[in-house]
Amino acid sequence: MAKHHPDLIFCRKQAGVGDGKCVICDSYCNYGSYQGRCVICGGPGVSDAYYCKECTIQEKDRDGCPKIVNLGSSKTDLFYERKKYGFKKR
């Protein structure tokens, strides 16, 4: 999905640079509701590496850290668009 939003920036760190839990960049990317889930598709993780079987078969675990670093201006734009038209969050 992030391919269609050019303002979103991937982490893409290589292994051994950080100090935490992401399976690729060793930073704190695997947290919150995604803890124990595949870091790419969000499905349930099947190993300590937190990649699902399909993502491992497609070798997506070798591309660099897939987490989005910034939320981008699209998220901010959505907030103000909703505010302008009076939409409320559920």
LOBA-876319 format. One line per 5 residues: number of its first residue (from 1); their letters; for each residue x, y, z of N, C-alpha, C, CB. Coordinates in Angstrom, 2 decimals, decimal comma, padded with zeros to 5 digits. Atoms other than C-alpha are relative to their C-alpha. Glycine has a CB too. Layout:
# residues N
NUM) a) X:Y:Z:X:Y:Z:X:Y:Z:X:Y:Z | ...
//
This chain:
# residues 90
1) makhh) 000,81:-001,19:000,00:000,00:000,00:000,00:000,86:001,25:000,00:-000,92:000,00:001,18 | -000,85:-001,18:-000,07:002,87:002,40:000,71:000,61:000,35:-001,36:001,10:-000,22:001,02 | -000,51:-000,30:001,33:003,97:002,12:-002,91:-000,84:001,07:-000,68:000,03:-001,26:-000,86 | 000,91:-000,96:000,62:000,95:004,24:-003,84:000,01:001,35:000,70:-001,39:-000,56:-000,01 | -000,10:-001,25:-000,74:001,79:006,96:-001,31:001,45:000,44:000,02:-000,56:-000,14:001,45
6) pdlif) -001,42:-000,35:000,12:005,07:008,63:-002,32:000,56:000,77:001,20:000,20:000,82:-001,23 | -000,52:-000,76:-001,13:005,29:010,71:000,88:000,31:-000,88:001,20:-001,00:001,06:000,40 | -000,33:000,90:-001,10:005,58:007,64:003,14:001,42:-000,52:-000,18:-001,01:-001,18:000,06 | -001,41:000,40:000,06:009,16:006,68:003,97:000,19:-001,30:000,78:000,92:001,12:000,56 | -000,31:001,26:-000,66:010,28:003,13:004,77:001,24:000,15:000,87:000,20:-001,12:-001,04
11) crkqa) -001,18:000,02:-000,86:012,82:002,42:007,51:001,21:-000,51:-000,80:-000,25:-000,89:001,27 | -000,99:000,63:000,88:014,93:000,09:005,26:001,42:-000,08:000,58:000,06:000,75:-001,27 | -001,33:000,18:-000,59:017,82:-000,17:007,76:000,47:-001,42:-000,22:-000,01:000,34:001,52 | -000,57:001,33:000,15:020,15:-003,09:007,32:000,26:-000,61:001,37:001,30:000,06:-000,83 | -000,19:000,71:-001,27:020,84:-005,69:009,99:001,22:000,49:000,75:000,11:-001,49:-000,25
16) gvgdg) -001,13:-000,33:-000,85:023,07:-004,82:012,90:000,22:001,48:000,27:001,20:-000,53:-000,59 | -000,21:-001,42:-000,20:022,61:-001,03:012,93:-000,68:000,49:001,28:-000,52:000,79:-001,19 | 000,78:-000,48:-001,13:020,01:-000,64:015,68:000,23:-000,80:001,26:-001,46:-000,01:-000,34 | -000,20:000,63:-001,30:019,46:-001,99:019,17:-001,28:-000,59:000,57:000,58:000,99:000,98 | 001,27:000,44:-000,55:016,01:-003,49:019,46:-000,53:-001,29:-000,57:-000,99:001,03:-000,19
21) kcvic) 000,70:001,23:000,31:013,55:-006,00:018,09:-000,40:-000,24:-001,44:-001,17:-000,05:000,80 | 000,39:000,26:001,38:012,88:-005,53:014,37:000,89:-001,09:-000,57:000,09:001,30:-000,87 | -000,74:001,17:000,45:013,91:-008,69:012,61:001,09:000,34:-001,00:-000,93:-000,99:-000,62 | -001,02:-000,35:000,98:015,94:-006,87:009,99:000,93:001,09:000,51:-000,65:000,44:-001,28 | -000,87:-001,11:-000,37:017,18:-003,54:011,31:000,33:000,02:001,48:-000,66:001,31:-000,39
26) dsycn) -000,26:000,11:-001,44:017,23:-004,55:015,02:-000,44:001,24:000,77:001,47:-000,23:000,23 | 000,54:-001,15:-000,72:015,32:-001,38:015,99:-001,37:-000,36:000,58:-000,10:001,24:-000,92 | 001,29:000,26:-000,63:012,08:-001,08:017,92:-001,13:000,27:-000,98:-000,16:000,86:001,26 | 001,07:-000,16:000,99:009,71:-001,53:015,00:-001,16:-000,95:000,26:000,54:-000,22:-001,40 | 001,03:001,00:-000,24:007,74:-004,57:016,22:-000,60:000,22:001,38:000,58:-001,44:-000,12
31) ygsyq) 000,57:-000,35:-001,30:005,58:-003,09:018,98:-001,50:000,22:-000,13:000,68:001,26:000,57 | 001,43:-000,31:000,00:001,99:-002,37:019,96:-000,85:-001,17:-000,46:-000,26:001,18:-000,88 | 000,91:001,05:000,45:-000,77:-004,30:018,25:000,65:-000,93:-001,01:-001,25:000,63:-000,60 | -000,71:000,86:000,96:001,72:-005,69:015,71:001,01:-000,92:000,67:000,70:000,84:-001,03 | -000,95:000,86:-000,70:003,72:-007,50:018,40:-000,35:-001,46:-000,26:000,01:000,31:001,52
36) grcvi) 000,22:001,41:000,30:004,13:-011,13:017,39:-000,65:-000,26:-001,34:-000,83:-000,60:001,06 | 000,60:000,14:001,32:002,77:-010,51:013,90:001,05:000,21:-001,08:-001,17:001,01:-000,18 | -000,89:-000,20:001,13:004,37:-010,50:010,47:000,20:001,50:-000,21:-000,57:-000,67:-001,29 | -000,30:-001,43:000,13:006,12:-007,15:009,99:-000,37:000,55:-001,37:001,46:000,25:000,28 | 000,35:-000,46:001,34:005,11:-006,99:006,32:-001,51:000,01:-000,20:000,67:-000,87:-001,06
41) cggpg) 001,43:000,08:000,32:001,51:-008,20:006,01:-000,90:000,08:001,22:-000,28:-001,27:-000,75 | 000,81:-000,10:-001,20:000,35:-008,12:009,65:-000,64:-001,31:000,42:-001,06:001,01:-000,20 | 000,55:001,31:-000,37:-000,58:-011,81:009,70:000,72:-000,56:001,22:000,12:-000,98:-001,18 | -000,66:000,57:-001,19:000,27:-014,01:012,70:001,39:-000,54:-000,34:-000,86:-001,11:000,60 | -001,36:000,47:000,23:004,01:-014,67:012,94:000,14:-001,45:000,38:001,00:000,85:000,79
46) vsday) -000,13:001,42:-000,26:005,07:-018,29:012,82:001,36:-000,37:000,58:-000,22:-000,78:-001,26 | -001,31:000,29:-000,57:008,64:-017,99:014,08:000,48:001,22:000,77:001,02:-000,38:-001,11 | -000,54:-001,12:-000,76:010,83:-015,76:016,23:000,35:001,18:-000,89:001,23:-000,44:000,75 | -000,35:-001,08:000,92:011,63:-013,73:013,11:-001,21:000,86:-000,35:000,60:-000,57:-001,26 | 001,24:-000,74:000,26:007,98:-012,56:012,87:-000,25:000,26:-001,48:000,05:001,32:000,73
51) yckec) 000,42:-000,03:001,40:007,58:-013,25:009,17:-000,96:-001,15:-000,21:001,22:-000,08:-000,98 | 000,93:001,09:000,28:004,61:-015,26:007,95:000,62:-000,88:-001,09:-001,40:000,55:-000,44 | -000,54:000,97:000,94:005,19:-018,27:005,73:000,04:000,56:-001,43:-000,82:-001,27:000,03 | 000,08:-000,51:001,37:004,07:-016,51:002,52:001,07:001,06:-000,27:-001,38:000,59:-000,26 | -001,00:-001,05:000,19:006,37:-013,50:003,03:001,41:-000,59:-000,03:-000,11:001,05:001,10
56) tiqek) -001,30:000,65:000,01:009,30:-015,82:003,74:000,23:-000,70:-001,34:000,11:-001,01:001,15 | -000,13:000,67:001,29:008,64:-017,83:000,57:000,30:001,01:-001,11:-001,28:-000,79:-000,33 | -000,23:-001,05:001,00:008,54:-014,60:-001,48:001,27:000,79:000,26:-001,19:000,94:-000,05 | -001,27:-000,62:-000,38:011,83:-013,57:000,20:-000,13:001,49:000,29:001,02:-000,21:-001,08 | 000,17:-001,39:-000,38:010,40:-010,27:001,42:000,76:000,32:001,28:-001,48:000,32:000,18
61) drdgc) -000,76:-000,21:-001,23:012,43:-010,77:004,59:001,42:000,47:-000,27:000,03:-001,28:000,81 | -001,37:-000,40:000,34:015,59:-009,71:002,72:000,09:001,40:-000,59:000,60:-000,98:-000,97 | 000,05:-001,30:000,65:014,53:-006,25:001,50:000,42:001,16:000,87:-001,37:000,25:-000,50 | -000,22:-001,10:-000,93:015,41:-004,19:004,57:-001,26:000,18:000,83:000,36:001,31:-000,75 | 001,12:-000,16:-000,92:013,12:-003,05:007,34:-001,21:000,61:-000,71:000,40:000,89:001,20
66) pkivn) 001,16:-000,47:000,75:009,59:-002,63:005,92:-000,90:000,99:000,73:-000,82:-001,17:-000,40 | 000,89:-000,89:-000,75:008,14:-000,39:008,63:000,04:001,42:-000,54:000,39:-000,01:001,48 | 000,10:-001,39:000,43:006,97:003,13:007,76:000,53:000,89:001,11:-001,48:000,37:-000,36 | -000,61:-000,88:-001,00:009,07:005,76:009,54:-000,91:001,18:000,30:001,36:000,49:-000,49 | 000,88:-001,14:-000,22:006,79:008,75:009,05:-001,41:-000,36:-000,43:000,50:001,25:-000,76
71) lgssk) 001,37:000,22:000,44:003,05:008,88:008,71:-000,31:000,78:-001,26:-000,98:000,38:001,09 | 000,16:-000,75:001,23:003,45:011,35:005,90:-001,04:001,09:000,11:-000,37:-000,92:-001,11 | 000,94:-001,11:000,00:001,46:014,39:005,03:-001,41:-000,47:-000,34:000,44:001,07:-000,98 | 001,34:000,49:000,34:-001,42:012,23:003,78:-000,84:-000,22:001,25:000,10:-001,29:-000,79 | 000,72:000,20:-001,26:-002,35:011,36:007,38:-000,43:001,35:000,57:000,89:-000,76:001,01
76) tdlfy) 000,32:-001,35:-000,48:-002,22:015,04:008,36:-001,11:000,62:-000,84:001,25:000,89:-000,01 | 001,03:-000,53:000,89:-004,26:016,01:005,31:-001,36:-000,63:000,30:000,38:-000,26:-001,47 | 001,25:000,68:-000,32:-006,88:013,40:006,22:-000,63:000,58:001,26:000,24:-001,50:000,17 | 000,50:-000,58:-001,25:-007,18:014,87:009,73:-000,71:001,33:-000,27:001,16:000,21:000,99 | 000,59:-001,31:000,26:-007,83:018,38:008,45:-001,19:-000,07:-000,96:001,05:000,93:-000,56
81) erkky) 001,15:000,20:000,88:-010,16:017,15:005,68:-001,21:-000,41:000,81:000,31:-001,05:-001,08 | 001,11:000,45:-000,84:-012,28:015,34:008,27:-000,51:001,14:000,86:000,44:-001,19:000,88 | 000,38:-001,12:-000,87:-012,24:018,40:010,52:-000,80:001,04:-000,79:001,26:000,65:000,62 | 000,66:-001,00:000,83:-013,29:020,68:007,65:-001,46:-000,37:-000,28:000,76:000,17:-001,32 | 001,35:000,44:000,33:-016,34:018,58:006,79:-000,79:-000,47:001,22:000,06:-001,10:-001,01
86) gfkkr) 000,71:000,35:-001,22:-017,23:017,78:010,40:-000,18:-001,48:000,25:-001,32:000,63:-000,02 | 000,08:001,43:-000,27:-016,66:014,02:010,27:000,63:-000,30:001,34:000,68:-000,82:-001,12 | -000,55:000,38:-001,29:-016,08:012,39:013,61:000,51:-001,43:-000,08:-001,05:000,14:001,13 | -000,50:001,37:-000,07:-014,08:009,29:014,43:-001,03:-000,87:000,68:001,34:-000,06:000,75 | 000,95:000,94:-000,61:-016,07:006,23:015,34:000,40:-000,37:001,38:-000,13:-001,24:-000,82
//
